[in-house]
Amino acid sequence: MYAIITISIVAIIVLFLGAIQKKTPLLPIIFVGLPVAFIINLLGWNQSIHYYNEMYIADNFSIAFNAVLIFTTLLVFIFAPVYYKPVKRPLEDIYALILFALIGALTMTGFGNILMLFVGIETMSLSLYILAGSKKFDPNSNEAAMKYFLTGSFASGFLLFGIALIYGACGSMNLETIKEFVVAHHNNIPAMLNIGLLLVAIGMTFKIGAAPFHFWAPDVYEGSPTLITTFMATVGKVAAIAAFFRLMSSSFSDMESSWVVTLTIFAIATILIGNLSAFYQDNVKRMFAYSGIAHAGYMLIAIIALKQQAAGVLLLYSISYTIATITAFAVLILVREETGTFSINAFKGLAKHNPTEAFAMTIAMLSLAGIPPLVGFAAKYNLFIAAIEQGHLPLVIVAIVGSMISVYYYIRPVVAMYFNLPSATSAIDSSSNYKKQIFLAAFLMIVLGLIPGVIINLI
Amino acid sequence: MSELVTRNYSLVTEYMELISILLLVFPLLGFLAIGLFQKQMNRSFSGILASSVIFINLILAAILFNFVSSSNQTVETQLFDWIKFGDISIPMSLTVDRLSALMMLIVNGVGLLIHIYSIGYMKEDEGVNRFFAYMNLFVFFMLTLVLSSNYLMLFIGWEGVGLSSYLLIGFWFKDHVNNDAAKKAFIMNRIGDLGFLLGIFLLYSTFKTLSISEIAAKASLMPSGDLTLTAITLCLFIGAMGKSAQIPLFTWLPDAMAGPTPVSALIHAATMVTAGIYLIARSSVLFVLSPVTMNIILVIGAATAIVGGIIAIYQNDIKKVLAYSTVSQLGFMFMALGLGSFSGAMFHLTTHAFFKALLFLSAGSVIHALGNEQDIRKMGGLRKKIPFTFALFIIGTIAISGIPPFAGFFSKELILSAAYEHGTGMGILATAISLLTTLYMFRLLFVVFYKPESKEIKANHHIHESPKVMLYPMAILAILSVVAGFVQMPKLFSETQGFDTFLSPVFAKASGLATVSGQALSVQTEWLTLIIPISIIFVLIFLSYKRFVNNKELAVQTGIQHVFANKFYFDEIYDFFLVKPLAFISNVFRGLLDQTIINGFVNAVGNGTLFVGKRLRRLQTGNVGLYLIFMVFSIIAILFFNIIL
């Protein structure tokens, strides 16, 4: 809770400084504020404090995910100076909006009341709508914002309708009370609750960008400024999936029969559509959008198999996905900076002049594809094991087939980087900040792949 | 008071555990430091760094050795759980008992000397940093092999030394011959490794564990001659055959001489090739319970010793002679294992490490002096040109020939007495084998150092003694070759059986299980077994002096000698009966099975996936209205299927 307050204060200070045209202290304040928030967040470990009539719960689940979200945001901000180098104005609005979106995300992981979930989602989404369009003079950016807003508010409508129906059935929006209601009416769940739950699930599925409500994702991811895409693909997705998991595990785990089949179909469709559509993409940014869709499908498996150690596995998966994605986007930003295109051809011969970046990109791609010994493998492996133990073998088979397909498109940038040396473009000038961040990420991907148990047993 | 003692005691154990981990950490760090910064690192620095790493290791090994030999306990160190799923659990853990303590002393001690020697030997080489990185990597894996407390980790070390060996044989990779030699070593070893791996699988399915000590405990309850045990030990022995160059998997070792000479000394004489002997000594309980395997080991060891020895007599490359000598000596050690004399094998392994490393380093010194000349026909009369090397070489020759009081005498004596205890016939055979050593070694000595100078030597005015950095390590090895034998005197002379006693706790269980204990020899027989061989040795030395020193050219080979000189045509036989048929079958399979069936299937799957992907992409039109319609239809469908149905 206090982490959220800290970040809110930082965001307001940033806005204020921007208003009085102070440019230099903006990022330093964020670089101090976010680590402070990170530490404050961790201080609540093992205490499980409930705030404001159960509105917000700071248990280990939310603290662990919040740590991931804050850390990821920090990584995104590290790229901000390089990404926005050509921009002369203070940019306080963009920074503040990213922070507000983060606040929404933090709220989503720790909600104790479905209304709070909605507030969190809307806080995040509204910030993201604007951020998607933050390249004001770029038509693609405008289009992305518009599409995101239209489809997003559409989904929010269903979500809110679902919440209303749940309230109508249970008489409460508190997660605990709903759970008691579900347990008490185990044998005759009212249709209203069923429909409400499905509508909420549809809304959440939209937010994590899973099929069949994924259509917005490729267009929005591609059109948005790349830094914002990075933020959406990592923080936005992880927060939504954590919220979805929290909702299902704390209230609806006892009425599995009414949602497991639907979500299984969603997951299968998501994995197949995501991976297959990524297949033909020559635009790497768009390819990552589809890859993000596919990974949303894998993360859905954690919800479907939520009875085992799935929370820990989901945490590991989120970390693995986040680190790899952010590394990949970092390199993508660098490449785009130099070549002016997101095409796969831009990666040709990268290894010749930029071995570090090429290596980090390779690690990220292999981790996303789930190649041992990287963390992506450990995450997928544990996820599949958890699902098999719950008897979801067909789903796991599809997921494995999807993984196999994904190797093809994840390897393509690697092949381009290493096997087209003669056509290498000139060296990309990367500042030391980038290198450190890239190194850190590659290091984490390797180390966590060796000791996944540490993360899984955390929550 | 007793509490204090206990606490002190556990503290000491903890230190020892830490040391055993550090023993692995240092060479690994050395490898990483030199390997990662080989482009930046000063060429003279890498050798010093690599040597210091091994020096620290030697001190650590000495501390551990002192601890296990004085306290008579084993140090068990748990590192981490490596594999854990279902009911399989394989922890990474280290065991330091007297056997592994001895081995790591040899590895680090001989390793250090050879590292220092290499500083001089490799000085002019461009890839010296790469060389030392590989050398440290080798030490790391060799120690992993020696220290591991389960068979799987041992296998990792086993493969690791194989890898280092491959990298170092092919060190001068610009020459195609070296690459071929490296590949040959790798492939030959792979055959053995497959056997080892099968043995590990069998071990796991039989004992449900891979821990060496647990397996020994469980196996000791099984009846002697148990079929599974026989199968397991045979598989392990096949592994040992590959690594330790026994018939039929020995042909890689002579070719491995393509690597730099220090590598031949360290890896292909003193340490790695003895891993097979270590493996069998480690698993002594299993082997003692499988008399069939023991007999096979005995036969193969003897055959290898004879074949290797005979081929060695007819080689004209100084390193090849030593390589076949190694093959023969390894066969001799396997004979000892087959006879059940584990400590005899280990003792000969130890002394052999000293004098064979010495001989290789001396050979390296000769090669160095002559500017990379290895053909002994182009040598001669070198005793005056490079007197130090000559002196050291002669010490090595005496030691390996088994002339008292040098080390080789004592270790051979231990094996010979085991052979005589087994039966007089076996004893005579073993004596004959050990006499072969005298023949080929003194031939080498005389041809290289005594024979009148060849015209190449006369023409070569650059012959120079090697630098001190090479000579000092050789001198230390020479001292060890002289004195190392005294730790274990023959029973005739002394009651103290130092080496035997030292290793007896390790082999206690095995010797308790041994089915046949040989009869103790009478004093007369013992004297005879001592005196007769020694007198024959002197006769042989005299004969070969006559034969080789005065003869200007090495005699032209005739008849059967041709077969010996051509290594019994082993390579040609393998090529005809194995390689060619295998290549033919591979070609058929590649054309039919792989290209047509498998490749066709895989391509069909790939094309199908691509096709679906292409179609699927069209759904994403970019029209937001269409997206919303999709969403609505989806929601309707979901609600319909969930609520109505």
Interface residues (C-beta under 8 A of the other chain):
Chain A: M146 K147 L150 T151 F154 A155 F158 A191 N194 I195 L198 L199 I202 F206 P212 F213 F215 W216 P218 D219 S258 T262 I273 L276 S277 A278 F279 Y280 Q281 I405 Y408
Chain B: G606 T609 L610 V612 G613 K614 L616 R617 L619 Q620 G622 V624 Y627 L628 F630 M631 S634 I635 I638 L639 F641 N642 I643
